[in-house]
Amino acid sequence: MLQLIFSVILDTMYSWTRMLIALLISMVIALFTGIAVARSKKLNKVLMPVVDILQTLPILAFFPFAIYIFVFYLPGSIGVNAAVVFLIVTSMLWNIIFGVYQAIISLPSEYFDMARIYKLNLYQRLRKIFIPAALPRMSEQMSLSWAIGLFYLVTSEIFSVGTKNYAVKHGIGVEFVKAAATGNPYLYIYSIIVFVLFVIATRLLLFERFDRFANRYYLKDYKKRKKDRFTFNYFRGRGIKLDEKTRHKLALTARIFFYALLASIVGFIIYEAMPFVNLQLLSKLVGYEGYSLLSLLFSFLRVWGAFIAIIAISIPLSIKVVFLSNKTKRYLLLFQIFASIPATILLPAIAELVYGNSELLAFIIYFLSGLWYVIFSIVATTKYLPESIDEVKRVFHLNGIVAWKKIYLKAIMPGVITGAVTGIAAEWNASIVAEYFSAGSGKLITSVSIGIGKALNVALANNNLLLMGVLLANMVAMIIIINYFVWRRLYNRVNSVYS
């Protein structure tokens, strides 16, 4: 028994080393990317939509690239470990970038005025303004990124393409898959216990200390900046005032013109390319497209079904913890520990509890994947609320349902929308585990009838990169459409009303 426990501890240390390396790489990249994007309008227009899409793509989307670059070009275990670290970075990086970006764009303009007055160079601005300002938001996002990375630890440490299997020699993911494949309950239980102990130790010894260090630079007087569209800036720069109705007409006209121009360009390209089209390939693509859309529809229903349950639980729970409890810090520490226990390691146990019901299992995994994003986003939003909220509640004697309607719900709405965007993105990311998961040695833990996550897994296993490309293209298109037409508008509306 002691030998088994020692083996699990050793494997967990290997995994934690990979996680720490991936976190450090993610922090460095996110820090400079977030600052650059926040301070450059050109980079903002190019990179932020790309980052928004990449954070939503399942980690499986990066498998072919990681395997091709690292496994095929670096010798032995070096390539496999490099691929694992890269895959974990792709799960950790994006929300840290958004955290840094939000911190920099929220800085009061006085800081930049002082930098110009004292003629600070780039290095001095980084050291005295940008990095200190970014640290509190980075600290918030690092904790969440660690939980995300742990979620994909099992998937990252053991993966396969076609008939070729790739696995690190040591890692907690290896132990979990071995326990699931062999049906060894002792190995599974010991692995979970050691994993949880490492999670708690990391939370207390690393993230709690870094959070205390970062919060020394926390600014309470962050100012929100609102940028007008180019159409309105054009007229304002010439001293022309526009009423609200005229603004809407101009914006609508500009939008219609842009989409008409885009449609014309796409139509022209298709018309010119038709003589060179391979009809057999086109027929295959049409079939793939139909299968992809059907798979996307089923996954869409699962994702939103789980999200409705997430909202129903996260809103009252967050309000209770943040506004109505004097033990907020204890609850948040407990939440952070729970959030760091990935659903992937619980898959075999959950599968047993639901008697192999793949749809119910998928719902649970989707739910656990998105829940903490919404809760932590609400908590992060309340951190920046003015202290006068408590005074308003006391002066006007607002309690019960009235306080919920007039204060709590309005205060958390921007956080709910932000959490919805990231939480649903996490659910789509989790589709590769929720809808299809194999423990190795041919043992299948779960497999839904149809879904985008299952389709991606099967396409990769069969080395069908064309189908995988079609699946990812449809997913990206859906993400762009929903983010632009739903979440962005809803966030702007909620933020303007409740800020």
N, C-alpha and C positions, 0 to 999 in steps of 0.2 A: 504493500500500500504506500509506504513512504517513497519508494522508488517511482511509483506512478505519480504521486503528488509533486515530487521533485522534477519529473519530466514535464508536467504541466506548467510549473513555475518557470522553468527554463524556456519553454516554448512561448509563454506569455511575455517574457523579457525580450525575446527576439521580435515579437510583434510590436511591443511598445517602442523598441528602437526604431523600427520602420516608421511607426506613427510619429515619433518625435522628429525624425528627419523630414518627413513629409510636412509636418506642421511648420517647421522652421523655413523650409522652402516656400511654403504657401504664404507665410507672413512677410517674407522679403519681397516676393513678387507682388503680393496684394498691396503692400505699403507704397511702393513706387508707382504701381499701375493706378491705384486709387487717387494718389496725389496728382499724377500727370493728367488723368481724365478729368478731375475736378477743376484743374487750372487751365485746361486747353479746350476750347470749344470744338476745334476740329477733331481732336482725339475723342471727345465726348460723343460726337455724332457717329463716329466710326466704331468705337470699341464698346460703348455701353449696350447697344442692341446685341452685339456679339456675345458679351458676357451674360446678358439676360437669357439668351438662348442656351448657351453652354451650361448654365447652372441647372437648366431643366432637363437636358439630355441625360438619359441613363448612362451610368458609368460603362455599361457594355458597349456604348458607341465608340469608346476610345480603345477597346480591346485590339482591333486589327492594327491600329497605328502603334500601340505599345508593343505588341508582339513582333511586328515587322521591324521596328527600330531597335528594340532592346534585345529580345530573345534571339533573333536571327543574326544580329551583328555583334553582340557581346558574348564572350565565352561563358558557358556553363551557368553556375549559380549567380554570377555577377549580373548577367542579363535578366534572369528571372527576378532577382531582388530589385533591380532597377525598374523593371516593368511594374512590380507590385507598388513600389514607392510612387511611381508616376500615376498609377491608377488611383491611389489614395489621395494624391495631390489634386487630381481632377474632381474629387468629391469635396475637398476641404476649401479650395481656393476662392470660389466665387462670392460667397456671402461675406468673407473678410474684405474683398475688394469693395463691395457695396458699403460695408461699414466705414472703411476709410474714406470713401467717396462722400458719404453723407456727412462725416465729420468735417471735411474740408469745405464743402459748399455751405455748411452752416456757420462757418467762422464769421464773426463780426467784421465789417469792412475796415474798422479802425486798425486791426492787426496789419492789414496790407498797406494802409496809409503810413503806419509807423515804419514798416519795412522799407517803403520808398524814401521816407524822410531820412532814415539812417543808412540808406544805400546798402542794405544787406544783400550779399551775393546768394547764389542758389544754395550753397552748402549751409550758410548761416540761416537761411529761411527754413531749410529742412530741419536743422538742429533746434532752432529756437521757436518755430511756429508750427510747421506741418506735422512733424513726428509727435511732439507733445500733444497736439490737438487730436491726432488720430488714435493715440494709445487707449483712451477709454472705450471708444467704439470697437477697436481691435480686440480688446479684452472681452467685451460682450460676445463678439462673433467667434473668437477662438474657442470658447467653451462649446458653442454649438457646432463648430467645424470638427472638433474632436469627436463629438457624438456621431456626426455624419460619417467621419472616417472609420469609426468603430463599426458602424452599420455595414460598411462594405469590406470589412476586414476579411471575412470568410470568402466572399466573392473574389477578392483581390489575391488572396494567398493560394487559392486553388482555382485554376481555370483551364479550359481545354478548347482546342480548335480542330474540328474534324476528328481524326483518329489520334491526334497528338495531344498528350496531356502535359501540362506544365505545373509544377508545384514547388514551393520553397521546402527546404528540408525541415525547417523548424518554424513553428508559428501556432498561435492559439487557434487559428482557422483550421490548421491541419488536424489539431486534436478534436475539434468539434465535428469535423467531417468524418474523421476516423471513428468517433464514438457513434455517430448516426449510422455509418455504414456497417459497423460491426454489431451494433445493438448493445454496446457495453454501457450499462447505466452508471457504473461507478466512475468511469472516465468522464462521462457527460456531466455528472454532478460535481466532481472535483474541478472540472474545467470551468463551470459556471461560478463556483465559489471563489476560485482564484481570480477569475476575470473580474468579478464584482469587487473583490478586495483591491485589485490594482486600480479599478475605476475610482474607488473612494480615496485611495492614497494619492492618485494623480490630481483629483479635485482639490484635496486639502493642501498638498505639498507644492503643487505647481500653479493651478489656476487661481486659487484663493490669494496666494501671495502676489501673483502678477496683477490681479485685479486691484489689490490694495495699492500697489505701486502705480498702476495706470490711473487710478482715480485721483491721484494727487494733481493731475493735470486737467481734471474735469472742469468745464466751464458751464456755469448755470445760466449765462446770458446769451446762449446761442440765438442767433437771429435767423429767421427763415427768409430766403430769397425767392422771389417769384420772377420768372423771366417771361416777358411777353413774346408772342410769336413774331417772326420777322416782318409780317405784313403790318402789324401795328407799330413796330419800331420804325418802319420806313416813313409812315405818316407823321409819327411823333417827332422824328428828327427834322421834319420840315414845318413844324408848328401847326399841323392840321389836327384838329380834335375830332374824334369819331364817337358817335353814340353806340350803345350796345348792339342795337339792331343792325347797324351798318357793319360793325365788326363781324358779327355772325355771317352776314351775307358775303363779305370779303373772304373770310376763312373757308366758307363752303365753296365759293367759286374757285379759290386756289386749289382746294382739295379735288374738286371735280376735274379741273384742268390737269392736275398731276396724274390722276388715275387714268384719264383718257390718253394722255401722252404715254404712260407706261403700257397700257393695253395695245396701243398702236405699235410700239417698239416690239413687244412680245409677238404680236400678230405678224409683223414683218419678218421677224427671225424664223418663225414657224413656216411661213410661206416659202422663204428662200431655202429652208433646210429640207423641205418635203422631198425633192428629187433624190436626196442622198440617204433617205431613211430606209433602214433595213426592216422590211415588213414583218419578218419572223421575230426580230427583236422587239418591234413595236407591239406585236400581239402578246408576247411574253410580259412586257411592261404593263399592258392593259390588264392582264390577269393578275399581276402582282398588285396593281393599284386597287383593284376591287377587293382583294384579300386584305390589303393594308387598311383600307377605309373601314371594312367590316370589323377588323381587329381593333382599330382605333375607337370605334363606336362602343364596343363592349367594355374596353378599358376605361373610356370616358365615363360611362355609367357607374362603373365600380369606384373610380376616383371621386366622383361627385357624391355618390352615396356615402362614402366614408367621410367626406368633407362636411356634409350636413351633420353627421354625428359628432365630428370634431368641434364644430361651432357650438352645437347644443351643450357640450360639456365644457369647453375651454373658456367661454365668456363668463358664465357664473362662477366657475372655479377661480379664474384670474381676478375677478372683482372681489371675491371673498378673501383671497390671499393678500391682495394689494391694498384694498381700501378698508376691509372690515376685520382685519386680524392684527394683533400686536406681535405675531411670531412670523412676520413676512420672510425674514432672512433664513430662518430654519426651514420653512416650506420651500423656499427657492433652492436651498442647498439640496434638499431631498429630491426636488424636481430634476435638478441637474444630474444627480446620481442616477435616477431612473432613466433620464433621457440618454445617458451614456451607455445603457445596457441595450445593445442592438437587438432588434427583433429577429435578426438572422440566427442568433445563437439559441433563440427560444423556439425556432421553427419546429424542430422535432417534437418538443413537448406540446406546443400548441396543436400540432397535427394529431397527436394522440388524444388531446382533450376534445377536439372537434370530430373525432372518429374519421379523419381523412377527408372531410368535406372541403374540397378545394376552394369553393366560392366563399365559404365562411372564413377559411384560413386567409384567403386573399384580402377579405374585408378587414380582418384584424391587423394584418401587416400594413395595409394602406393607412388604417387608423393610427397605429403606433408611429408610422413614418411622418405623418403630418401634424400630429397633436402638439408636440413640443415647440414646433416652429410658431404656431399661433400663440401659445401661452407665453413664450419668451419674447415674442414681438410685442404683445400687449404690455408685458412688464417693462420692456425697454422704453416704450412710449410713455408710460406713466412716470418714468424717471425724469423726463424733461418737462413735466407739467408744472405750471406756476404754483407756488405755495399758497396763493390766495384761494385756491379751491376749497381747502379745509375751512378757511374763514367764512366763505360764502355759505358753506353747509351749516356752520354754527350760527351765523347771523340770521339766516332765514329759516332755521330749524327744519332743515330738509332731512327727512328720514324715510325708511321703508321704500315703497314702490316709487314715491316721488323722487327720492335721492337717486335711485337706479336710473330713472328716465331722464332726469334733468342734469345729473352730474356724471355718474359712473359710465353709462353707455356712451354718452357723448365724448367723454374723455378718452375712452379706449378705441373709438372707431378708426382713427388712422392706423393704430396698431393692428386692429383686426384685419384691415385691408392689406397691409404689408405682410402680415402673417399668412393671409390667404394666398397671396402670390407665392411666397416661399414654401408654404406648406403644401400647396398643390404641386409645385415643382418637385418637392421631395417625394410626393406620392407617385408622380410619373417616374421619378428615378427608381423608386422601389418596385416598379412593375416587373423588373427582371427577376426579382426574388419572390414577389407576391404571387405571380401567375405561373411560375415554373421554377422548381428548385430541385437539383439532384445532389445527393450526398456522396457521389462517387461510387465506383464498383457497380454501376447500373441501378442503384437504389434511388427511386424517385420519391421525393417527399411530398411534392404537390405539383399538380398540373391542371390548369383550367381548360375548358373546352376550346376557347378562342380568346385572344387578347394580344395587345401590342407587345407586352413583355414576353409572353410565350413565343410569339412570332420572331422576336429579335433573338431569343435564345436558340431556337431551332435553326434560324438562318445562319447564325454564327457557327453552330455545331456542324452544319452541312457545308460550311465554307461558301455559302451563297451570298457574296458581297453585294450583288445586284439587288436582291430582295431586301437585304439589310439597308442599302442606300435608299430604296423606295420607302421603307418603313420609317426611317429617320427623317426623310424629306417631308413626309406627311405629318409627322409629329412636330417638326420645326414650324411648318406652315400653320398648324393649329395653335401652337404656342404664340406665334407672332400675332395672329388674328385676335386671340382672346386677350393677350396682354395689351394690345393697342386699342381695341374697341371696347373692352370691358374694364380691365383692372386700372389702366392708366386714367381713364375718364372717371371711374368711380373713386379712385384715390384723390384726384384733384378736387372732385366735388366734396367729398367727405372732409378733406384737409382744409378747404376754404370755409366750410360751415363750422367745423368743430375745433379748429386750431385756436 
